[in-house]
Amino acid sequence: MASGKSHVGKILSQSTGMPLVDADTEIVARAGKSIDRIFAEEGETVFRDLEREVIAELCAVRQMARSLGWRRGVR
């Protein structure tokens, strides 16, 4: 958290011309709620399952800059 992944991802995207996809943004879009709400309402296991699914799909796509988060515990 707060390590600069999104910032570096934007720079990489701009310098390569590849689109940037942020895993956390994708998770929020799919779940229809914030990561904090996923943790609070459904628990860490549900979040981690969704996170693994999203990251696996993003890693399967070529020609894309990715910002892949890693969270420990509830924020």
C-alpha positions in Angstrom: 0.0 0.0 0.0 1.2 3.5 -0.9 4.3 2.3 -2.6 3.7 4.2 -5.8 2.3 1.4 -8.0 -0.3 3.6 -9.6 2.1 6.4 -10.2 4.7 4.2 -11.8 2.0 2.4 -13.8 0.9 5.8 -15.3 4.4 6.7 -16.2 4.9 3.2 -17.8 1.6 3.5 -19.7 2.5 6.9 -21.0 6.0 6.0 -22.1 5.0 2.7 -23.8 1.6 3.8 -25.2 0.0 0.7 -23.5 -3.2 1.0 -21.6 -3.0 0.9 -17.8 -5.3 -1.3 -15.9 -5.3 -1.2 -12.1 -6.3 -4.4 -10.4 -7.9 -2.6 -7.4 -10.1 -0.5 -9.7 -11.1 -3.6 -11.6 -12.0 -5.4 -8.4 -14.2 -2.5 -7.2 -15.9 -2.4 -10.6 -16.7 -6.1 -10.6 -17.9 -6.2 -7.0 -19.8 -2.9 -7.2 -18.4 -1.8 -3.9 -15.2 -0.5 -2.3 -12.5 -2.9 -1.2 -13.2 -1.8 2.4 -16.8 -2.8 2.0 -15.9 -6.2 0.5 -13.7 -6.9 3.5 -16.4 -5.6 5.9 -19.4 -7.4 4.3 -17.9 -10.5 2.8 -14.5 -11.0 4.4 -11.0 -11.4 3.3 -11.5 -14.8 1.7 -14.0 -13.4 -0.8 -11.7 -10.4 -1.5 -8.7 -12.7 -2.1 -10.6 -15.0 -4.4 -11.8 -12.0 -6.5 -8.3 -10.5 -6.4 -6.7 -13.8 -7.7 -9.3 -14.0 -10.5 -8.7 -10.4 -11.6 -4.9 -10.6 -11.5 -4.9 -13.9 -13.4 -7.0 -12.4 -16.1 -4.9 -9.2 -16.3 -1.7 -11.3 -16.5 -3.1 -13.2 -19.5 -3.4 -10.0 -21.6 -0.4 -8.9 -23.5 0.5 -5.3 -24.3 -0.9 -3.8 -21.1 0.6 -2.0 -18.2 -0.7 -3.3 -14.9 -0.9 -2.1 -11.4 -1.3 -5.1 -9.2 -1.9 -4.4 -5.5 -1.2 -6.6 -2.5 -3.0 -6.0 0.7 -2.4 -7.6 4.1 -5.3 -7.3 6.5 -8.1 -4.8 6.6 -7.5 -1.1 6.0 
